[in-house]
Amino acid sequence: MASPKVRSAGSSSPAASAAALIDARIRELGDWRGETLAQVRALIKDAAPDVTEEWKWDVPVWSHQGILCTGETYKKAVKLTFAKGASLPDPSGLFNSSLDGRVRRAIDIHEGECPDGAALKALVLAAVRLNRPGAA
């Protein structure tokens, strides 16, 4: 999918530009994937209010002292890939993709599905803790 076009000049800061690109991607999708991406974005920002939104590899990226997760959109899924997911506790069993990877883990969200908000927030907070200096 091509990068969304941002029409307003807005702020020139990288964070503001990334937020505008994420907003544009959500609007561009215009279907359940945009709604799902907006929902998980809100949950991530609620769990970690000082999270940094970035735009890398043509996808939204949420960071806090390192990458927490990416938010890719595909025809049949919205995928949240946690950069250090293999090291994160997942008592609620949210991870359902990339389970054989040594480092990353992902959550595939399909149409009609809604991630458990409390469990996703707990996963984001665990990722924030893992990214703290000296946590590894």
Secondary structure, 3 states (H helix, E strand, C coil): CCCCCCCCCCCCCHHHHHHHHHHHHHHHHCCHHHHHHHHHHHHHHHHCCCCEEEEECCEEEEECCCEEEEEEECCCCEEEEECCHHHCCCCCCCCCECCCCCCCEEEEECCCCCCCHHHHHHHHHHHHHHHCCCCC
